[in-house]
Amino acid sequence: MGALSLLAPIAWRNLWRNPRRTFITLAVVATGVWSILSFDVMFRAIADGSREAALRLLTGEAQVHALGYLDDPDISRRLPAPSGALLASLNGPMVAGWAARVRVPAVGQSEYRTRAVTLVGVDPTAEREVSDVPTEIGAGRYLLGPGDAGVVIGRDLAARLKTRLGKRIIVMAQAADGHLAETGFVIVGLYDNTQGAEDEFVFTGLTPAQSMLGVGADISEISFDAAGTAGLDRALASVKQAAPGADVQSWMTLVPLAYTIESFSQTYTAIWLAIMFVLMAIGIVNTQLMAVFERTREFGLLQALGMRPGLVVLLVSMESALLIGLGVVVGIGLALATVAPFTHGLDLGFLAAGAELAGVGRVLYPRLDLHDTVTYSLIVWGLGIVAALWPAQAAAKASPAAAMAQA
């Protein structure tokens, strides 16, 4: 500790003996840290946007289906309304909210056009627990209750069908007995979501959908979110135990694209970290070696005066640690300044259509994660010090005799 307290002020003063070289190294480290953190922030925002866009549309964190429904979402593959152990599990402490639905392939027909859609019968109160669609009504209203016989469709679907709020559309789907059921619904609301969702999903009350399809009280799926303190794994285990004959899947298998984006976001950041560190290491080693070669006489004289080679290594390493640490702090500051203007969201603008095709929302919410910021900063700082050990070892090998000869 005595050596550290003695050498630290000397190391700090040595940094500013050549300000130009110091600022070049600072710029290299700060730019590297800034790019790593910014890269991580953007990939995390994309991953979060993709996950939230999928989960808050209809998926939820997990779903319960009849066996085989995911392979062939036919009305014949349905579940009874939750009761007994399953109902107790869904209403238990492991689950934050759940919603039962009827969900089947259908055809929507207006006065002018016909399109393939998915008919979804919902309980509006329960849907608000697991879906954002009830809050995304751009015109009209959402459904008032499970018995509401109106229909809510996407704005884009309304444009494609050449219809509007207050008009009637015919929805046709295969009923439980095999015949083609069709019912006329009045459009009571238009919702705004991604273009794919707007084109596909048509919402009506759970009871009218069950009546149209002739399934009694049966349903197609149950979507649920895990309680925050319980965790998804424990909630899945609880529901699976309560419904052993059903197919219980998490969002990771239900929305593989969103899961893949989230899984690979950390990998992409690690790859970028490796690339940037190699570039930073080249800059650090080059500048530190230049400094060492220019100070050969100084290091030789220090050893001639009794400083051990190990203390010379410590001195040069402390200089590198202070310099790289300062660069890391500047890099974090630059990253904060870059992210700060977008705390309320980054609208993708003309890129939004392409982002929606990839399952990402129109607006991203970039934010610096404290854990990632500290982790990546410490990695850069630690590896930078390791890279600087080579110049430090070169400094320790300075010959006192050669230094005296140059004196």
C-alpha positions as MATLAB code, in Angstrom:
seq = 'MGALSLLAPIAWRNLWRNPRRTFITLAVVATGVWSILSFDVMFRAIADGSREAALRLLTGEAQVHALGYLDDPDISRRLPAPSGALLASLNGPMVAGWAARVRVPAVGQSEYRTRAVTLVGVDPTAEREVSDVPTEIGAGRYLLGPGDAGVVIGRDLAARLKTRLGKRIIVMAQAADGHLAETGFVIVGLYDNTQGAEDEFVFTGLTPAQSMLGVGADISEISFDAAGTAGLDRALASVKQAAPGADVQSWMTLVPLAYTIESFSQTYTAIWLAIMFVLMAIGIVNTQLMAVFERTREFGLLQALGMRPGLVVLLVSMESALLIGLGVVVGIGLALATVAPFTHGLDLGFLAAGAELAGVGRVLYPRLDLHDTVTYSLIVWGLGIVAALWPAQAAAKASPAAAMAQA';
ca = [
       0.000    0.000    0.000;
       2.934    2.312    0.729;
       4.288    1.764   -2.779;
       0.878    2.439   -4.301;
       0.406    5.694   -2.402;
       3.882    6.793   -3.427;
       3.630    5.822   -7.092;
       0.038    6.922   -7.792;
       0.757   10.703   -7.869;
       3.875   10.090   -9.955;
       1.905    7.923  -12.420;
      -0.781   10.617  -12.740;
       1.776   13.371  -13.408;
       3.557   11.183  -15.940;
       0.360   10.926  -17.997;
       0.454   14.655  -18.740;
       4.094   14.898  -19.660;
       2.978   14.220  -23.223;
      -0.632   15.486  -23.427;
      -0.974   14.731  -27.130;
      -0.213   11.048  -26.692;
      -2.439   10.878  -23.638;
      -5.386   12.419  -25.479;
      -4.914   10.051  -28.431;
      -5.065    7.034  -26.116;
      -8.044    8.510  -24.277;
      -9.846    8.990  -27.592;
      -9.147    5.399  -28.630;
     -10.427    3.929  -25.356;
     -13.410    6.284  -25.058;
     -14.504    5.622  -28.640;
     -14.215    1.887  -28.105;
     -16.243    1.928  -24.890;
     -18.836    4.243  -26.433;
     -19.269    1.980  -29.469;
     -19.544   -1.171  -27.327;
     -22.159    0.341  -25.014;
     -24.097    1.940  -27.888;
     -24.061   -1.341  -29.797;
     -25.336   -3.165  -26.712;
     -28.039   -0.557  -26.105;
     -29.386   -0.746  -29.657;
     -29.407   -4.536  -29.809;
     -31.089   -4.702  -26.416;
     -33.695   -2.179  -27.565;
     -34.371   -4.219  -30.706;
     -34.603   -7.451  -28.689;
     -36.903   -5.851  -26.099;
     -39.028   -4.311  -28.831;
     -39.358   -7.620  -30.639;
     -40.271   -9.461  -27.449;
     -42.761   -6.866  -26.249;
     -44.391   -6.560  -29.672;
     -45.035  -10.312  -29.661;
     -45.914  -10.801  -26.006;
     -48.210   -7.807  -25.686;
     -50.157   -8.544  -28.842;
     -51.658  -11.926  -27.968;
     -48.904  -14.294  -26.925;
     -48.341  -13.391  -23.283;
     -45.428  -15.033  -21.510;
     -46.930  -18.502  -21.986;
     -49.985  -20.254  -23.384;
     -52.049  -23.393  -22.835;
     -53.500  -25.274  -25.825;
     -54.994  -28.634  -26.609;
     -52.449  -31.121  -27.927;
     -51.853  -30.583  -31.637;
     -53.404  -27.111  -31.797;
     -50.125  -25.355  -32.547;
     -49.543  -27.640  -35.534;
     -53.114  -27.312  -36.811;
     -55.200  -24.565  -35.135;
     -58.505  -26.228  -35.917;
     -61.628  -25.716  -33.802;
     -61.685  -29.464  -33.107;
     -58.512  -29.048  -31.027;
     -59.949  -27.141  -28.117;
     -59.958  -27.062  -24.335;
     -62.754  -26.971  -21.763;
     -63.066  -23.736  -19.823;
     -60.491  -23.733  -16.994;
     -61.719  -25.258  -13.763;
     -60.458  -27.212  -10.785;
     -56.672  -27.414  -10.413;
     -56.001  -25.428  -13.600;
     -58.243  -22.569  -12.525;
     -56.646  -22.586   -9.072;
     -53.176  -22.433  -10.626;
     -54.112  -19.568  -12.971;
     -55.586  -17.624  -10.072;
     -52.678  -18.514   -7.787;
     -49.624  -16.472   -6.773;
     -47.488  -17.762   -9.653;
     -49.617  -16.099  -12.358;
     -50.023  -12.339  -12.700;
     -52.905  -12.460  -15.182;
     -54.559  -14.749  -17.722;
     -57.117  -14.689  -20.500;
     -59.078  -17.471  -22.206;
     -59.812  -17.142  -25.925;
     -61.400  -18.766  -28.914;
     -58.984  -18.402  -31.817;
     -59.590  -19.944  -35.239;
     -58.721  -19.319  -38.910;
     -61.526  -17.484  -40.683;
     -62.456  -15.404  -43.711;
     -63.565  -11.790  -43.459;
     -65.809  -10.387  -46.187;
     -66.933   -6.807  -46.739;
     -69.150   -5.449  -49.469;
     -66.166   -5.260  -51.796;
     -63.399   -7.651  -50.772;
     -62.561  -10.868  -48.969;
     -59.461  -11.663  -46.905;
     -58.164  -14.496  -44.742;
     -58.155  -13.483  -41.074;
     -57.989  -15.006  -37.607;
     -61.131  -14.704  -35.515;
     -60.391  -14.189  -31.813;
     -63.154  -14.321  -29.215;
     -62.062  -12.561  -26.016;
     -63.105  -11.413  -22.572;
     -62.091   -7.708  -22.683;
     -61.475   -7.435  -18.935;
     -59.125  -10.417  -18.907;
     -57.384   -9.276  -22.110;
     -56.277   -6.066  -20.460;
     -54.136   -8.170  -18.101;
     -52.069   -9.783  -20.869;
     -52.491   -7.713  -24.043;
     -52.044   -4.103  -25.182;
     -54.639   -4.285  -27.964;
     -57.444   -2.914  -25.732;
     -55.379    0.261  -25.263;
     -54.471    0.642  -28.945;
     -57.883    1.682  -30.269;
     -57.411    4.378  -32.876;
     -61.097    4.886  -33.689;
     -64.338    3.770  -32.118;
     -64.147    1.601  -29.003;
     -62.944   -1.737  -27.745;
     -65.297   -4.532  -26.804;
     -67.439   -3.848  -23.729;
     -67.683   -7.385  -22.399;
     -67.459  -11.094  -23.269;
     -70.976  -10.884  -24.709;
     -70.280   -7.930  -27.015;
     -71.281   -8.942  -30.556;
     -69.387   -6.113  -32.222;
     -66.037   -6.602  -33.932;
     -62.722   -4.751  -33.622;
     -60.377   -4.937  -36.623;
     -57.056   -3.364  -37.616;
     -56.890   -0.104  -39.525;
     -54.939   -1.728  -42.324;
     -57.459   -4.563  -42.651;
     -60.287   -2.027  -42.855;
     -58.472   -0.291  -45.702;
     -57.846   -3.564  -47.509;
     -61.495   -4.601  -47.164;
     -62.566   -1.079  -48.226;
     -64.783   -0.778  -45.163;
     -64.957    1.512  -42.145;
     -66.229    2.024  -38.629;
     -69.951    1.249  -38.291;
     -70.095   -0.982  -41.376;
     -70.865   -4.701  -41.255;
     -68.526   -7.517  -42.266;
     -69.239  -11.218  -42.613;
     -66.906  -13.619  -40.808;
     -66.854  -17.274  -41.917;
     -65.152  -20.152  -40.107;
     -65.505  -23.900  -39.721;
     -67.811  -24.771  -36.838;
     -67.375  -27.647  -34.392;
     -69.774  -29.888  -36.373;
     -67.843  -29.293  -39.621;
     -70.194  -26.917  -41.403;
     -69.171  -23.414  -42.524;
     -70.523  -20.966  -39.974;
     -70.929  -17.323  -40.900;
     -72.008  -14.333  -38.859;
     -72.360  -10.640  -39.592;
     -70.552   -8.296  -37.182;
     -70.695   -4.524  -36.948;
     -67.270   -2.851  -36.782;
     -67.211   -0.996  -33.453;
     -63.488   -0.209  -33.278;
     -60.246    0.017  -35.246;
     -56.960   -0.777  -33.522;
     -53.401    0.322  -34.318;
     -50.592   -2.225  -34.101;
     -47.981   -3.667  -36.442;
     -49.165   -4.110  -40.016;
     -49.070   -7.901  -39.737;
     -51.305   -7.862  -36.668;
     -53.696   -5.323  -38.161;
     -54.131   -7.477  -41.263;
     -54.681  -10.711  -39.396;
     -56.673  -10.460  -36.157;
     -60.383   -9.768  -35.838;
     -61.699   -9.499  -32.259;
     -65.184  -10.123  -30.965;
     -66.694  -11.142  -27.642;
     -65.914  -14.622  -26.329;
     -69.569  -15.651  -26.062;
     -70.588  -14.672  -29.654;
     -67.519  -16.507  -31.011;
     -68.369  -19.655  -29.022;
     -71.990  -19.461  -30.157;
     -71.023  -18.991  -33.813;
     -68.681  -22.002  -33.738;
     -70.962  -24.184  -31.641;
     -68.371  -25.059  -28.997;
     -70.387  -24.308  -25.863;
     -68.031  -22.975  -23.196;
     -64.897  -24.491  -24.784;
     -61.905  -22.362  -25.714;
     -58.871  -22.533  -27.995;
     -56.154  -21.184  -25.727;
     -55.234  -19.605  -22.424;
     -52.603  -16.874  -22.406;
     -50.948  -15.952  -19.108;
     -48.146  -13.855  -17.613;
     -45.996  -14.976  -14.711;
     -45.973  -12.985  -11.491;
     -42.830  -10.878  -11.221;
     -41.553  -12.495   -8.043;
     -42.423  -16.033   -9.106;
     -40.605  -16.269  -12.415;
     -41.744  -17.834  -15.666;
     -40.214  -21.260  -15.013;
     -42.101  -21.700  -11.755;
     -45.362  -20.457  -13.294;
     -44.958  -22.889  -16.213;
     -44.282  -25.767  -13.830;
     -47.377  -24.922  -11.796;
     -49.676  -24.735  -14.840;
     -48.202  -27.906  -16.394;
     -48.816  -29.803  -13.195;
     -52.402  -28.543  -13.066;
     -53.068  -29.417  -16.756;
     -51.105  -32.606  -17.535;
     -53.128  -33.354  -20.670;
     -52.606  -29.919  -22.255;
     -49.777  -28.389  -24.238;
     -48.180  -25.627  -22.114;
     -45.514  -23.591  -23.906;
     -43.532  -20.454  -23.067;
     -43.157  -17.497  -25.404;
     -39.686  -18.763  -26.294;
     -41.188  -21.568  -28.365;
     -44.341  -19.698  -29.374;
     -42.429  -16.741  -30.841;
     -39.068  -18.189  -31.932;
     -38.028  -15.084  -33.885;
     -38.280  -12.823  -30.826;
     -36.448  -15.384  -28.697;
     -33.704  -15.738  -31.308;
     -33.192  -11.974  -31.483;
     -32.973  -11.759  -27.698;
     -30.642  -14.758  -27.435;
     -28.237  -13.457  -30.034;
     -28.176   -9.838  -28.863;
     -25.615  -10.660  -26.167;
     -23.586  -12.735  -28.636;
     -23.460   -9.885  -31.139;
     -22.338   -7.501  -28.386;
     -19.601   -9.927  -27.289;
     -18.352  -10.179  -30.871;
     -18.264   -6.399  -31.183;
     -16.498   -6.175  -27.823;
     -13.784   -8.516  -29.116;
     -13.364   -6.530  -32.332;
     -13.171   -3.195  -30.565;
     -10.799   -4.493  -27.910;
      -8.361   -5.739  -30.546;
      -8.370   -2.272  -32.115;
      -8.026   -0.585  -28.726;
      -5.227   -2.949  -27.689;
      -3.239   -2.059  -30.805;
      -3.566    1.628  -29.992;
      -2.772    1.174  -26.297;
       0.278   -1.022  -26.868;
       1.646    1.235  -29.599;
       1.348    4.441  -27.582;
       2.637    2.854  -24.374;
       5.628    1.285  -26.152;
       6.449    4.675  -27.665;
       6.314    6.199  -24.193;
       8.531    3.473  -22.740;
      11.183    3.778  -25.454;
      11.288    7.545  -24.980;
      11.771    7.069  -21.224;
      14.448    4.362  -21.301;
      16.948    6.684  -19.630;
      14.432    7.566  -16.912;
      13.638    3.948  -16.065;
      17.332    3.031  -16.046;
      18.128    5.865  -13.648;
      15.248    4.843  -11.364;
      16.665    1.347  -11.152;
      20.177    2.740  -10.609;
      18.777    4.696   -7.652;
      17.396    1.491   -6.146;
      13.893    1.052   -7.592;
      13.261   -2.639   -8.166;
      12.084   -3.795  -11.649;
       8.782   -4.889  -10.128;
       8.065   -1.328   -9.012;
       8.865   -0.076  -12.507;
       6.287   -2.536  -13.877;
       3.833   -1.316  -11.225;
       4.455    2.332  -12.121;
       3.856    1.819  -15.845;
       0.834   -0.401  -15.123;
      -0.645    2.289  -12.859;
      -0.180    4.861  -15.600;
      -2.024    2.551  -18.007;
      -4.748    1.807  -15.446;
      -5.367    5.511  -14.817;
      -5.317    6.348  -18.518;
      -7.617    3.498  -19.556;
      -9.905    4.100  -16.573;
     -10.275    7.741  -17.567;
     -11.018    6.675  -21.144;
     -13.678    4.249  -19.888;
     -15.351    7.023  -17.862;
     -15.353    9.333  -20.887;
     -16.774    6.513  -23.035;
     -19.600    5.933  -20.543;
     -20.331    9.661  -20.571;
     -20.502    9.664  -24.375;
     -22.851    6.652  -24.314;
     -25.113    8.391  -21.794;
     -25.169   11.502  -23.950;
     -26.041    9.404  -27.004;
     -28.913    7.571  -25.311;
     -30.326   10.523  -23.331;
     -32.266   12.133  -26.247;
     -34.148    8.866  -26.825;
     -35.357    8.118  -23.282;
     -38.941    8.666  -24.463;
     -38.487    6.430  -27.488;
     -36.745    6.321  -30.840;
     -39.252    6.469  -33.682;
     -37.894    4.441  -36.591;
     -39.784    6.610  -39.061;
     -39.332    5.417  -42.638;
     -37.642    2.242  -41.322;
     -40.728    1.279  -39.308;
     -42.284   -0.852  -42.063;
     -39.155   -2.976  -42.340;
     -38.869   -3.213  -38.550;
     -42.459   -4.439  -38.294;
     -41.718   -7.215  -40.788;
     -38.951   -8.344  -38.429;
     -41.392   -8.310  -35.520;
     -40.046   -5.090  -33.967;
     -42.264   -2.200  -32.932;
     -42.196    1.203  -34.603;
     -40.687    2.819  -31.499;
     -37.565    1.534  -29.726;
     -36.650    2.441  -26.157;
     -32.838    2.415  -25.871;
     -31.474    2.528  -22.322;
     -28.161    1.843  -20.671;
     -28.336   -1.238  -18.485;
     -26.321   -0.677  -15.287;
     -25.149   -4.289  -15.085;
     -23.975   -4.376  -18.712;
     -22.351   -0.955  -18.443;
     -20.322   -1.963  -15.391;
     -19.491   -5.399  -16.842;
     -18.262   -4.191  -20.234;
     -16.393   -1.253  -18.699;
     -14.549   -3.512  -16.265;
     -13.732   -5.943  -19.070;
     -12.261   -3.154  -21.214;
     -10.365   -1.712  -18.250;
      -8.984   -5.085  -17.144;
      -8.007   -6.235  -20.619;
      -6.467   -2.845  -21.338;
      -4.215   -3.176  -18.298;
      -3.245   -6.691  -19.413;
      -2.372   -5.342  -22.876;
      -0.213   -2.655  -21.252;
       1.862   -5.232  -19.332;
       4.070   -5.750  -22.394;
       5.260   -2.119  -22.427;
       5.591   -2.299  -18.629;
       7.835   -5.349  -18.888;
       9.903   -3.545  -21.516;
      10.320   -0.625  -19.116;
      11.521   -2.944  -16.351;
      14.269   -4.257  -18.627;
      15.853   -0.834  -19.026;
      19.572   -1.104  -18.265;
      20.914    1.207  -15.526;
      24.362    1.100  -17.208;
      22.884    2.236  -20.545;
      20.979    4.970  -18.768;
      24.130    6.196  -17.037;
      25.971    6.161  -20.366;
      23.236    8.440  -21.821;
      23.390   10.794  -18.818;
];
